[in-house]
Structure formats: C-alpha cells, structure tokens
Amino acid sequence: MHRLALIAALFAVALSGCSDGGTCTGIGTPVGVSVRVKAPIAASAGAAEMEVCWDGACRPARAELRVAQGTGKGSCEGDTCRASAVPTDDKLGFATVPGLPKRPVEVRLTLTGTGSEPVAEHTVTVTPKGRFPNGPECGEGGPNVVLTVEADGTVRES
C-alpha cells in the first residue's frame, strides 16, 4: 500500500506544474552536450571525444556520431500528408555529462575517424541551458548545449 501511495505522490508532483489543464508528460531533457557535424567534415568523423570543464575540474564525455535524418519528398492526399525520413550528409551525437551546470563551461572537442589521427579539434566556451520539453508550465528539464561543427570547421553553440 505504501508503494502505491508513493507512486501516486510522485505522479502528482510530476503533473503539478501544469496550470492550463494540459498534461505534463514524463519526458525529460538529457543532461549533456549534443554535437552536429556538417558535411564534408562529417564524412570522416565517427565519434566526438570531449572534455567538459567547470569549477577547476574536467569530465570526459564521448558521443558516437550517426547519420542525421532529414525530410524527404512529401505528398498529400486530401487532408493527409506524408513524408519519409532520408539520410543527410551530416552526423549527430549526444554525450551525457552528469552535473552539467547552467553557466559557462569549456568544451574541448575532438572529432575522431577510423584512423588514429583526429579529424578536427576545437575548444569553445558555451553556456548550457535548461530546456522545457513540455512547455514552461510543466517545469524545466536538465541543462544541455548543442555544438555545431560547420562545413568550414568552425564550431558554434546552436
């Protein structure tokens, strides 16, 4: 009986942020660094090795890169439209970084390929932000940051 009460209480807390009568789902936001690598650099990059530093300490993180998907040619029939996902020349990955703060951090990013040599290396200072996957009325999720490696090799916070 106590377990049922605990589960009900946790569910009520999860929904308590909703003031407009809508439903707040259990979806959250991952805490860490997302990396998007644009073509042509993406063709030779297989992983993103990182050191994320704040308060005098660095935490290692790694993201396997996978082919990004875009929207293919669509078609509509009456009120129904459809499109398929198609691979792009870009790659995406995400590295979990426990304890990531919502203040400036330094990220040392190394893109690696199949060989032992780095494909690209960059150090950037970025500021992770809390996200609101269900809207602001449902509460803030964990902080994360998105880095984009542009076609010319520059890195920017997205």
C-alpha positions in Angstrom: 0.0 0.0 0.0 2.9 2.4 0.8 4.4 1.8 -2.6 1.1 2.7 -4.3 0.9 5.9 -2.3 4.5 6.8 -3.2 3.9 6.2 -6.9 0.7 8.3 -6.8 2.5 11.1 -4.9 5.4 11.1 -7.5 2.9 11.2 -10.3 1.0 14.1 -8.7 4.3 16.0 -8.3 5.2 15.4 -12.0 1.8 16.9 -13.1 1.6 19.7 -10.5 3.4 22.2 -12.8 0.6 22.2 -15.3 -1.7 25.1 -14.7 -3.6 25.2 -18.0 -5.3 21.9 -17.6 -2.9 20.3 -20.1 -0.9 17.1 -19.3 2.7 17.2 -18.4 4.3 14.0 -19.7 7.3 12.3 -18.1 9.5 13.3 -21.0 12.7 15.0 -19.8 15.8 16.5 -21.3 19.1 14.8 -21.3 21.9 16.5 -19.5 25.0 16.8 -21.7 26.4 18.0 -25.0 24.8 17.4 -28.4 27.1 17.6 -31.4 26.1 18.2 -35.1 28.8 17.8 -37.7 28.1 19.2 -41.1 29.4 17.8 -44.4 32.1 17.5 -45.7 33.8 17.0 -42.3 31.0 14.6 -41.2 32.1 12.1 -43.9 35.4 11.3 -42.0 34.1 11.7 -38.4 32.9 8.7 -36.4 32.9 10.0 -32.8 33.2 13.1 -30.7 35.6 12.9 -27.7 35.1 15.7 -25.2 36.4 17.2 -22.0 33.8 19.4 -20.4 35.4 21.7 -17.7 34.0 23.9 -15.0 34.9 24.8 -11.4 38.5 23.6 -12.0 37.6 20.0 -12.9 37.1 18.3 -16.3 34.8 15.5 -17.1 35.4 13.2 -20.1 32.5 12.5 -22.5 32.1 10.7 -25.7 29.4 10.7 -28.4 29.1 8.2 -31.2 28.1 10.0 -34.4 25.3 8.7 -36.5 23.9 9.8 -39.9 21.4 12.6 -39.5 17.9 12.3 -41.0 16.1 15.0 -43.0 12.6 15.1 -44.5 12.3 13.5 -48.0 9.9 14.4 -50.7 6.3 14.5 -49.4 2.9 14.0 -50.9 -0.6 14.9 -49.9 -3.9 13.2 -50.5 -6.9 15.1 -49.3 -6.2 16.3 -45.7 -3.4 13.7 -45.2 0.2 14.5 -46.0 3.1 12.2 -45.6 6.9 12.3 -46.0 9.7 10.0 -45.2 13.0 10.4 -43.4 16.1 10.3 -45.6 19.7 10.3 -44.5 21.7 13.6 -45.0 25.4 14.2 -45.2 25.5 15.5 -41.6 26.1 13.4 -38.4 24.7 13.8 -34.9 25.7 12.6 -31.5 25.0 13.2 -27.8 27.3 12.8 -24.8 25.9 12.6 -21.2 27.6 15.0 -18.8 26.3 14.4 -15.3 26.1 17.6 -13.2 26.5 20.0 -16.1 25.7 23.5 -14.8 23.7 26.3 -16.4 26.7 28.6 -16.6 29.7 28.9 -18.9 31.8 25.7 -19.4 34.8 24.9 -21.6 34.4 22.1 -24.1 37.5 20.6 -25.7 36.0 18.7 -28.7 38.0 16.2 -30.8 36.3 14.5 -33.7 37.8 11.1 -34.5 37.6 9.0 -37.5 38.6 5.4 -38.3 42.3 6.2 -38.1 44.3 7.3 -35.1 44.5 11.0 -36.2 41.9 13.5 -35.1 39.6 14.8 -37.8 39.2 18.1 -36.1 40.0 19.7 -32.7 38.4 22.7 -31.1 38.0 24.4 -27.7 34.9 26.5 -27.1 33.3 28.2 -24.1 29.5 27.6 -24.1 26.6 28.1 -21.7 24.3 25.1 -21.2 20.6 26.0 -20.8 17.7 24.3 -19.2 15.0 23.1 -21.6 11.3 22.9 -21.4 10.2 19.8 -23.3 6.5 20.2 -22.3 6.5 23.9 -22.2 7.3 26.3 -19.3 4.2 25.4 -17.4 5.5 21.9 -16.9 8.9 22.7 -15.4 12.4 22.9 -16.6 14.5 19.9 -17.7 18.2 19.4 -17.2 20.7 21.7 -18.9 22.3 20.8 -22.2 24.1 22.5 -25.1 24.2 22.0 -28.8 27.5 22.4 -30.7 27.6 22.6 -34.5 30.8 21.9 -36.4 30.3 23.9 -39.6 31.5 22.8 -43.1 34.5 25.1 -42.8 35.5 23.5 -39.5 34.4 26.3 -37.1 32.4 25.4 -34.0 29.5 27.3 -32.7 26.9 27.0 -30.0 23.5 26.4 -31.6 
